[in-house]
C-alpha cells in the first residue's frame, strides 16, 4: 500500500476521487459536445454549398446525344462535383408534380427545354468562382442560358462565415472554462490532501516521490473521466440519429474518432498538469499557511 493510501481514510479518499472523476467527465462531455457541433457545422456548410445548383438550359435544337456529350465535358471540369441531366420529359413530369396538373395536355405540347443541373465542389460555391465558370459555359453553342440564384449563394456564404466565427469564439471560451473547471476541481481534491503532502515532505520524502502518485492518480482520473464522457457522447449520437435519421452528418465515425481522441488527450493532459501544479503549490507552502 502506498504512502498516499495510508495517509487518508479509504472512504474519504474514494469519495474525493469519485467526485473528481464525475466532475472531469461532465466538463469533458461539454467539451466533446462542442466538438461535435463544430464538426457538424463544418459538414453542414459543406452539404449546403455542394447542393447549390446551376441550371444549364440547353438549346431546343440540340439532340440528346450532344446534350450527354456536353454533360460529360462539364463533369471533367475541376469546379464540378456532379451533374444531373434533366430531359424535357423529366422536366415536364417534375413540373406536373409541383403544379398538381398536367400542363402539357392543356397546352398540347411540352414547351420545356432539356437542362443540366450542376453541383459545384464546396470551395468553388461562391460568386467569385461561379462567374468565370458561367462565362466559360455561356460560350458553348449548345448552351442557351445559365440560371442560378446569385443572391442566395451570397447569403449562404455570408451566413456560414458569421456562424463559423460565432461557433469558433464560443469554442475558445468553452475550452477556457473547461480547463478552469477541471483545474479547480483537482485543486479542491488536492487541498484535502495538503497535510499529508506536507507531512511526507517533513519526514524527508523528495518532491518527485510525493508528486508521482498524485500525478498518476490525476492521469487515471482524466482517462476514466474522458472515457465516461465518450460513452455519453456515443449515446447522444445514437439518440440523435434515431430522432432525426435525415442528419447524414452524424455518420462520419472517423471525425468522431478524432473528437474522442482529443477528449482523451485533453482529459489526461489537463488533469495531469493541474495535479502537478496543485501538489507543487503545497510542497512550496509553509506549514502554518496550510491552516488558512
C-alpha positions as CSV (number, residue, x, y, z in Angstrom):
1,X,0.0,0.0,0.0
2,X,1.4,3.4,-0.9
3,X,2.0,6.3,1.5
4,X,-0.8,8.2,-0.3
5,X,-3.3,5.5,0.6
6,X,-2.0,5.1,4.2
7,X,-2.3,8.8,5.0
8,X,-6.1,9.2,4.5
9,X,-9.2,7.2,5.3
10,X,-10.2,4.9,2.4
11,X,-13.8,6.1,2.4
12,X,-12.9,9.8,2.2
13,X,-10.3,9.2,-0.5
14,X,-12.7,7.2,-2.6
15,X,-15.4,9.9,-2.3
16,X,-12.9,12.6,-3.3
17,X,-11.7,10.5,-6.3
18,X,-15.3,9.7,-7.5
19,X,-16.4,13.3,-7.3
20,X,-13.3,14.4,-9.2
21,X,-13.8,11.8,-12.0
22,X,-17.5,12.8,-12.3
23,X,-16.7,16.5,-12.5
24,X,-14.0,15.8,-15.1
25,X,-16.4,13.6,-17.1
26,X,-19.1,16.3,-17.2
27,X,-16.7,19.0,-18.2
28,X,-15.2,16.8,-21.0
29,X,-18.7,15.9,-22.1
30,X,-19.5,19.6,-22.6
31,X,-16.2,20.0,-24.5
32,X,-17.0,16.9,-26.6
33,X,-20.4,18.2,-27.5
34,X,-19.0,21.4,-28.6
35,X,-16.5,19.4,-30.8
36,X,-19.5,17.6,-32.3
37,X,-21.2,20.9,-33.0
38,X,-18.0,22.2,-34.8
39,X,-17.8,19.1,-36.9
40,X,-21.5,19.2,-37.8
41,X,-21.3,22.9,-38.6
42,X,-18.4,22.2,-41.0
43,X,-20.2,19.3,-42.6
44,X,-23.5,21.2,-42.8
45,X,-21.6,24.1,-44.5
46,X,-20.1,21.6,-47.0
47,X,-23.5,20.0,-47.6
48,X,-25.3,23.3,-48.2
49,X,-22.6,24.5,-50.6
50,X,-22.4,21.3,-52.5
51,X,-26.2,21.3,-53.1
52,X,-26.3,24.8,-54.7
53,X,-27.5,24.2,-58.2
54,X,-26.6,25.8,-61.5
55,X,-29.1,25.1,-64.2
56,X,-27.7,24.9,-67.7
57,X,-30.6,25.4,-70.2
58,X,-29.8,23.6,-73.5
59,X,-30.9,24.9,-76.9
60,X,-34.0,23.1,-78.2
61,X,-32.4,22.1,-81.5
62,X,-29.6,20.1,-79.7
63,X,-30.2,16.3,-79.8
64,X,-29.9,14.2,-76.7
65,X,-26.5,12.7,-77.7
66,X,-25.0,16.2,-77.9
67,X,-26.5,17.1,-74.5
68,X,-25.0,14.0,-72.9
69,X,-21.7,14.8,-74.5
70,X,-21.9,18.3,-73.1
71,X,-22.7,16.8,-69.7
72,X,-19.5,14.7,-69.8
73,X,-17.4,17.7,-70.8
74,X,-18.8,19.7,-67.9
75,X,-18.1,16.8,-65.4
76,X,-14.4,16.9,-66.4
77,X,-14.1,20.5,-65.0
78,X,-12.3,20.8,-61.7
79,X,-15.2,23.0,-60.4
80,X,-17.8,20.4,-60.8
81,X,-18.7,17.8,-58.1
82,X,-21.5,16.1,-60.1
83,X,-24.2,16.8,-62.7
84,X,-27.7,15.6,-63.5
85,X,-29.3,15.5,-66.9
86,X,-33.0,16.6,-67.0
87,X,-34.7,15.7,-70.2
88,X,-37.8,17.6,-71.5
89,X,-40.0,14.7,-70.4
90,X,-38.5,14.6,-66.9
91,X,-38.7,18.4,-66.5
92,X,-42.4,18.2,-67.5
93,X,-43.0,15.4,-65.0
94,X,-41.4,17.4,-62.2
95,X,-43.4,20.5,-63.0
96,X,-46.6,18.5,-63.2
97,X,-46.0,17.2,-59.7
98,X,-45.3,20.7,-58.5
99,X,-48.3,22.2,-60.1
100,X,-50.6,19.3,-59.5
101,X,-52.0,19.3,-63.0
102,X,-50.9,18.2,-66.5
103,X,-50.0,21.4,-68.3
104,X,-48.7,19.5,-71.3
105,X,-52.2,18.2,-72.0
106,X,-53.6,21.7,-71.6
107,X,-51.0,23.3,-73.9
108,X,-50.9,20.5,-76.4
109,X,-47.1,20.4,-76.4
110,X,-44.1,20.4,-74.0
111,X,-42.5,23.9,-74.0
112,X,-39.7,23.0,-71.6
113,X,-36.1,22.7,-72.7
114,X,-33.7,20.0,-71.6
115,X,-31.2,21.1,-68.9
116,X,-28.2,20.0,-66.9
117,X,-28.1,20.6,-63.2
118,X,-24.5,21.3,-62.0
119,X,-23.4,20.9,-58.4
120,X,-20.1,22.5,-57.6
121,X,-17.4,21.5,-55.2
122,X,-17.5,23.2,-51.8
123,X,-14.5,25.5,-52.4
124,X,-16.0,26.8,-55.7
125,X,-19.5,27.5,-54.4
126,X,-19.1,31.3,-54.3
127,X,-19.8,34.2,-56.7
128,X,-16.1,34.9,-57.4
129,X,-15.6,31.3,-58.7
130,X,-19.0,30.9,-60.3
131,X,-18.9,34.0,-62.5
132,X,-15.9,32.9,-64.7
133,X,-17.2,29.3,-64.8
134,X,-20.6,30.6,-66.1
135,X,-18.8,32.8,-68.7
136,X,-16.9,29.8,-70.0
137,X,-20.2,27.7,-70.2
138,X,-22.0,30.6,-72.0
139,X,-19.6,30.4,-74.9
140,X,-20.7,26.9,-75.7
141,X,-23.1,26.9,-78.7
142,X,-25.2,24.2,-77.2
143,X,-25.9,26.3,-74.1
144,X,-28.9,28.6,-74.2
145,X,-28.8,30.1,-70.7
146,X,-27.2,29.5,-67.3
147,X,-29.6,30.1,-64.4
148,X,-28.5,30.4,-60.7
149,X,-29.5,32.4,-57.7
150,X,-26.6,34.7,-57.0
151,X,-28.3,36.4,-54.1
152,X,-28.9,33.0,-52.4
153,X,-25.3,32.0,-52.8
154,X,-24.0,35.2,-51.4
155,X,-26.4,34.9,-48.5
156,X,-25.4,31.3,-47.8
157,X,-21.7,32.1,-47.7
158,X,-22.2,35.2,-45.6
159,X,-24.3,33.3,-43.0
160,X,-21.9,30.4,-42.9
161,X,-19.0,32.8,-42.2
162,X,-20.9,34.5,-39.4
163,X,-21.9,31.2,-37.9
164,X,-18.4,29.8,-38.1
165,X,-16.9,32.9,-36.3
166,X,-19.6,32.7,-33.6
167,X,-19.1,28.9,-33.1
168,X,-15.3,29.2,-33.0
169,X,-15.4,32.0,-30.5
170,X,-17.8,30.0,-28.4
171,X,-15.5,27.0,-28.6
172,X,-12.5,29.0,-27.4
173,X,-14.5,30.4,-24.5
174,X,-15.8,27.0,-23.5
175,X,-12.3,25.4,-23.7
176,X,-11.0,28.0,-21.3
177,X,-14.0,27.4,-19.0
178,X,-13.4,23.6,-19.2
179,X,-9.7,24.0,-18.3
180,X,-10.6,26.3,-15.4
181,X,-13.3,23.9,-14.0
182,X,-11.1,20.8,-14.2
183,X,-8.2,22.7,-12.6
184,X,-10.4,24.0,-9.8
185,X,-11.9,20.5,-9.2
186,X,-8.5,19.0,-8.9
187,X,-7.1,21.8,-6.7
188,X,-10.0,21.2,-4.3
189,X,-9.2,17.4,-4.3
190,X,-5.5,18.1,-3.6
191,X,-6.5,20.6,-0.9
192,X,-7.9,17.8,1.2
193,X,-4.5,16.1,1.0
194,X,-2.4,19.1,1.9
195,X,-1.5,17.9,5.4
196,X,-0.4,14.5,4.1
197,X,1.7,16.2,1.4
198,X,3.4,18.4,3.9
199,X,3.9,15.5,6.4
200,X,5.6,13.4,3.8
201,X,7.8,16.3,2.9
202,X,8.8,16.9,6.6
203,X,9.9,13.3,7.1
204,X,12.3,13.5,4.2
205,X,10.3,12.4,1.1
206,X,11.5,14.1,-2.1
207,X,9.2,16.3,-4.1
208,X,9.2,13.9,-7.0
209,X,8.4,10.9,-4.7
210,X,5.4,12.8,-3.3
211,X,4.2,14.2,-6.6
212,X,4.4,10.9,-8.6
213,X,1.4,9.0,-7.1
214,X,-0.7,12.1,-7.2
215,X,0.1,12.8,-10.9
216,X,-0.5,9.1,-11.7
217,X,-3.9,9.4,-10.0
218,X,-4.6,12.6,-11.9
219,X,-3.8,10.9,-15.2
220,X,-6.0,7.9,-14.3
221,X,-8.8,10.3,-13.3
222,X,-8.5,12.2,-16.5
223,X,-8.5,9.0,-18.6
224,X,-11.5,7.5,-16.7
225,X,-13.4,10.8,-16.9
226,X,-12.7,11.1,-20.7
227,X,-13.9,7.5,-21.3
228,X,-17.2,8.2,-19.4
229,X,-17.6,11.4,-21.5
230,X,-17.0,9.4,-24.7
231,X,-19.7,6.9,-23.7
232,X,-22.1,9.7,-23.0
233,X,-21.2,11.3,-26.4
234,X,-21.8,8.0,-28.2
235,X,-25.2,7.7,-26.5
236,X,-26.0,11.2,-27.6
237,X,-25.1,10.5,-31.2
238,X,-27.2,7.3,-31.3
239,X,-30.1,9.1,-29.8
240,X,-29.8,12.0,-32.3
241,X,-29.7,9.5,-35.2
242,X,-32.8,7.8,-34.0
243,X,-34.7,11.0,-33.5
244,X,-33.5,12.7,-36.8
245,X,-32.5,10.0,-39.3
246,X,-32.1,12.6,-42.0
247,X,-29.0,14.0,-40.3
248,X,-26.4,12.3,-42.5
249,X,-23.7,14.5,-40.8
250,X,-23.9,12.2,-37.8
251,X,-22.4,9.2,-39.6
252,X,-18.8,10.1,-40.1
253,X,-17.2,8.0,-37.4
254,X,-13.7,8.9,-38.5
255,X,-14.2,12.5,-37.5
256,X,-16.0,11.4,-34.3
257,X,-13.0,9.2,-33.5
258,X,-10.7,12.3,-33.8
259,X,-13.0,14.1,-31.4
260,X,-13.0,11.2,-28.9
261,X,-9.1,11.1,-29.1
262,X,-9.0,14.9,-28.4
263,X,-11.3,14.4,-25.4
264,X,-9.0,11.7,-24.0
265,X,-5.9,13.8,-24.6
266,X,-7.5,16.9,-23.0
267,X,-8.6,14.8,-20.0
268,X,-5.2,13.3,-19.4
269,X,-3.2,16.5,-20.1
270,X,-5.4,18.9,-18.1
271,X,-5.8,16.5,-15.2
272,X,-2.1,15.7,-15.1
273,X,-0.9,19.3,-15.3
274,X,-3.5,20.5,-12.8
275,X,-2.4,17.9,-10.3
276,X,1.2,18.7,-10.8
277,X,0.7,22.4,-10.1
278,X,-1.7,21.8,-7.2
279,X,0.8,19.4,-5.5
280,X,3.7,21.7,-6.2
281,X,1.8,24.6,-4.6
282,X,1.5,22.7,-1.2
283,X,5.1,21.5,-1.5
284,X,6.3,25.1,-1.6
285,X,3.8,26.3,1.1
286,X,4.8,27.0,4.7
287,X,3.3,24.7,7.3
288,X,1.4,27.5,9.0
289,X,-0.3,28.5,5.7
290,X,-2.0,25.1,5.4
291,X,-4.5,26.1,8.1
292,X,-5.8,29.1,6.1
